[in-house]
């Protein structure tokens, strides 16, 4: 996470997308938070190993979550 935080601080991107986060319900949002960004996450179900996606959007953009009816387990 330190490397990600350093890269985001240096580049200041509007959007950061992460695949294969391996986050699950045992990992709190506060552990994944990046200051100045709204985080959207979708973990893979706990019985599966790996996976998961995270999307960080600069807070100044005012992003909101959109719930699709897709059957894919990992999308934001």
Beta strands, then each sheet from edge to edge (+ up, - down):
strand 1: 15-19
strand 2: 37-42
strand 3: 53-58
sheet 1: 1+ 3- 2+
end
